[in-house]
Amino acid sequence: MNFGFTDEQKMMQEMARDFAQKEIVPTLKEDEANHRFRPELVKKMAGLGFFGCALPEEYGGNGCGFLESVILAEQLATVSGSSRLPLNMQNIGPAVTVNKFGTKEQKERFIPAWVTADSFGFFAITEPNSGSDVAGMGTTATDRGDHWELNGQKMWISNAHIGDWGLVYAMTDKSKKYKGMTCFIVNLKGNEGIVTASIETKLGLHCAPTGEIAFCNAKIPKESVLGEVGMGFQICMWQLNNTRISCAAGALGIGGGAIQAAINYANERTQFGKKIGSYQMIQAQIADMVAEHEAARLLVYQAAWLKDQGLPNQHQTSMAKLFASEAAVHAASDTMKIFGSYGFSTEYPAERFLRDAQSLRVVEGTSNIQKTIIAGIALGDVANR
């Protein structure tokens, strides 16, 4: 098994690292303090080709795959967990999903605009009373003959209040339960039946726009259906198995950023006449963090590689997402301990790493959901796909 990157992958890694340092770091503290989303950064990412992974060149793809997207996500999240989100919103989420299930007309119309960030993407699954129980969602889509009518509410949706075109999942036949779900390509702008609002009361990811969407007799065209009516659950599960790998890569980044901050501080801070990194208890914390981080990296890279080979990967993806997110929280927590009182201050990055890492235990399927998937496949109850 080859653990090395190609020259092109190394170039992408360096490009993302350089972008993070030059474009994100200079205003990061101010942006975090003011919960500021900077759309110009997303446009710059698009200009560098960040959103073309796992997509055909005819729709703006760059010839790269999931592994390259993981490389990009890791480098961005090492500096800012919020800055990793556009990779899911513009690329691995809506664009890759439409490329898989969409018609030729849908692909031509929507994917290039997501890749160039001329259209801000999103995908709306979670609701106030429906999170892990995806099939229990209450949003409905009713066939009115010449259009579909959407009613319901989505919650905790990335890009909700700044999004343009994206994916909305709704029930078209509740009597069929999960087989009665359908996916729609929806424009949030210019529809009087759609109202969006931002959510500012977040623990972390302050620079990533999050909000809610309310549908009240919203009319959307008949051609908005992605795939076929009743295919929504299948599409949703396929999409989540992809976006989880980006979350896992984000966890790698946050964990790696926290570890580097801890190492730097342990080499600089002195107590009792010695740098604190010379004390065995600090060394033990750092050793555990580094070992977990390297194990997480292998899991995440393996899952991405399997995706690029078109091989079954759900088992590995869920393991990568679970282990990497838990390792990131552990690393961020111990980094805060190593920083001591300074870790409690917003002047230092330790507290931000800990806040941002917590989200990765929840998004794209909680840690408990990942354990359910992993155990189900291990026990032979469901197939790895």
N, C-alpha and C positions, 0 to 999 in steps of 0.2 A: 504494500500500500504506500503510495507516494504522499508524504506529508508536506512537501514543498509547494510553494506558489510558483506559477509561471511568471515570466517577466511582465506580462500584461497585468496579471493580478497584483504583482508587487507595485506596479505603476499606479493602479487604481487605489491601492492601500495608501500609498504616499500622497496621492492627489487628495483623498478624503481627509487624511491627517493634516495636510497643509491647509485645506479649506477650513477645517474646524479651527485651527489656530489663528488664521488670518481674518476669517469672516465672522466667527461665532464668539471667540474668546474676548475680543476687545470690548464688546458691549454686554457681555453675558450677565454680569452682576446687576447692571441697570435694567436689563430686559427681565430678569428673574424678579427683581423687586417690584416691577410695574406690570407683571404678567403680560409682557409685550410679545405678540406674535409678529414676526417680520416676513411678510410675503416676498419681499425682494430676495431673501435668502433661498426660498424655495425656487424662485425663478433662476437664481444663479446655479443651484444644484442641477436644475433641468438643463441649463446651458452646458454643464460639464458631462451630461449624459447619465446622471445618477438614476434616472427613472426608466431606462431602456432595458433593464435586465429581464431575462426570461421572456422576451417579446420578439416577434419577427421584425426584421429590418423594414419591411414594407409598411409597418405601422409606427415606425420610429424606434424600433429596438436597436440595441447596440451589439448584438451577437454574443453577449455574456449571459450567464445563468444565475441561479439562486446563490451559488457560492460567492460570486462577485458582489451580489447584493448584501450578503452577510458581511463581507469584508468592509463595504461602505458603511453599513449600519453600525458595526462595531467601532469604527474610528470616530464617527459622529457622536455616538453615545458616550465615548470615553470623555468627551468634553461636556456634552449636554444631552441628557436623556430625551429632552423635548425635540431635539433636532433630528432624531431618528424617525419620528412619526411620519414625515412626508414620504419616506420610502414605501410605507404601507398605503398611504392615501393616494399616491400618484401612480404606483407601480404594482407591488405585490398583491394589493387588494383589488380594486376595481379593474385595472387594466388587464392584469393576468387572467382574471376571472372572465371578463368579457371576451378575451382572446380564446378562452377554452370553450365557452358556451354560446357566444354571440353569433349572429348572422354576419355575413360579409359587410352588409350595410352598417350594422352596429359597430363593428370593428373599425371600419374606415371613419365613421363619424366621431367616435368617442376616444379611442385609444391614443391617437396622435396628440390630442389636446391635453390629455393627462400627462403624457410623456414630456411635453414642452411646458407644462404647468400653466397653459393658457386657460385651463379649466381646473379648479381645485376639486379633487375627488373626496369621496367619503363612502362608508358603508354603514347602514343603519340596521342593527340587529337587536341590541339590548333595549329593554323597556322598563318602566318603573316597577312592574311586577313580574318581569321575565328576564332573567339573566342566564344562568346556567341551563335552565329549562327552556331551550330555544323553541321547542315545539309548542310551548305554552304561551307564546306571544298573543297579544290581544289585537294588534293592528290588523285591519281587514282591508281587502281590496274587492270591490263589488263590480261585476260586469254590468255596465249600463248600456250596452249595445254599441254605441259609437265611441265609448271611452271607459276607462276604469275609474272608480271612485275610491280614494284612500281615506280611511278614518283610523285614528289612533295616535299613539305618542311613542316616540323613541327617546331614550335617555342615555347620557354619557357617550355621546357620539362625537368622535374626533372630527373636526372641521364642520360641525353642524351649522354654525352661524356664519361661516365664511365660505362654505362649500358651494359648488355650482352643480355639476352632474355627478351622480353616484348611485349606489345600489341600495334599494330599500326592500326588506323582506316583510311579507304580509301574508295573512291567511286568506285564501280564496275559497276554501271549503273547510270549515272547522270540524265538520262531521268526520272528515278523513284524517284528522289529527296531523301528524307530521307530513303525511302525503298530500295534505291540502294547503301546503305553503308554496308561494310563488315569489320569484325575485323580479324586481322591476328596476329599470334604469330611469332615474327621476331627476328632474331639474328643480332645485330648491328656490330658484329665483323667479320672480314674476308670476307666481301662482298664488292667488288670494286665499286659497284653501290651505296654504302651508305657512306656518309661523315658526321661526327659529329664535332661540335665545341662548346666550352664553352661560356657562357655569363657571363661576370664579372661585367657588369655595372648595378648591382642591388642595390636598396636602402637598402634592408635587406636580412635576411637569408643567410648571407655570407658564412656559412659553409655547405650549402646545394648545391650540384652541379646542375647547371641549364644550358641548352644548346639548340642547334638547330640540326635538322637532315635533311639532304638533300638526296633524293632518285632520282637517275638518271639511269633509265633502270635496277633497282636492281632486280635480279632474286631471288625469294623465292619459296620453294617447294609447290606443290599443297596441301599437307597435313597441310599447315600453317593456313588454315581457322579455326577460332574458331566458333563453332556453325554451322550455315549454311550461304551460300552466301545470302546477303540481310538482315541479322539479325543484322548488325553492330549497327544501331541506337538503337535498343532495348537493346542490350548488353551494349552499352555506357551509356545509361540513368540508367540502373540497377547498373552499376559500380559506376557512379557518386553519386547515392543515398547512396552508402556505403562509398565511400571515403570522402564525405562531413562530415560524423560523426567524422572521424578522424581529419578533419580540425577544426570542432567545439570543439573537445577535446583539440586541440592545442591552440585554442583561450582561453579556460579555463585556460590552463597552463600559457600562456603569461600574461593574465589578472591577474591571481593569483600572479604570480611573481612580476608584477608591483605593485600591491596593497601591498604586503608584504614589498617591498622596500620602498614604500611611508610611511607605518606605522613605519618601523624602523627609517627612516630619521626624521619623525615628532616627534619621541620620543627622538632623539639625538640632533637635531638642536635647538639652542636657539636664540631668538631675543627679544629685549626689556626685558631681564632678565627672560624670560620664554621659555619653550620648545614650538615649534611652534604648536605641537599637542594640546595645550591647547586653541588655538584660534578657535573661532567658524567657521570661513570661511574654515579653514583647516579641521575641523571636518566635515563640511557639504560635502566637496569634498570626504573625505574618506567614509562617510556614503553612499553617492550615489554610489561610486565604489563598496563597499561591497554588497549593496543590489542588484545591477545589476549582480554582479558576482554570488551571490547565486541563483538568478532567472535563470541565464544562465546554472548553473550547473544542476538544476532540469530539464530544457528542454533537455540538452544533455544526461543526464542519462536516462531520459524517452525514448528518441528516440532509444538509444542503447538497452534498455530493450525490446522495441517493436520489434526490429530486431531479438533479440535472441528468442523471442516467435513466430517468423514467422508471426507477425501481420502487417497490413498496417501501414506504418511509414513515407511515403514521406512527408506528411504535417508536422509532428513533426520534421523530420530531417531538412527540410528547415527552419523551425522556429528556431531550435537550432543553425544551422549554421549562420543564419542572426543575431540573437540576441547575440550569444556569440562573434562573430567577431566584431560587433559594440561595444559591451560592453568592449572588450579587447582594442580597439582603444581609447575609452573614458578613461579607466583606465590608459593606458599608457600615454595619453596626460596630464591628471591631475597629474599623478606621476611626469612628467617632470616639470610641474608648481610648484609642491611642492618642488622639488629639486632646483628650481630657476636657477641661473647661472650654478650650478653644473650639472643640468640636461642636459645642452648643451655640456657637456664634455664626451668624450669617456672613461674617467677614471671611470665613474659611469654607472650602467646598464640602467638608465632611457631612454636614447636616443636609445639604442638597442631594448628595449621593444617596443618603439613607431615605429621604423623602421620595425621590424618583424611583428608587429600586422597589419600593413597596408596590407600586402600580403593576409591576410585572408578575406579581403573584395572582393578579386578578384578571387583567386584560386577555382577550383571545382564549378564554377558558381558564378558570382558576386552577391553582395547584391541585386541589381535590379532584377536579374534572380530569386533569392530566393523569392522576393516579388511577382513576377509574378506567381511562383508556388503556393505560399501560397494563394494568392487571387483567383487563378483559382480553387483551391480545395474548398476554403471557399464559392465561388459563385456557386459551383456545376457544373462548366464547365468541369471539369475533375475529375476522381475518385482518391481517396487516395489509393496508392498501397504499 
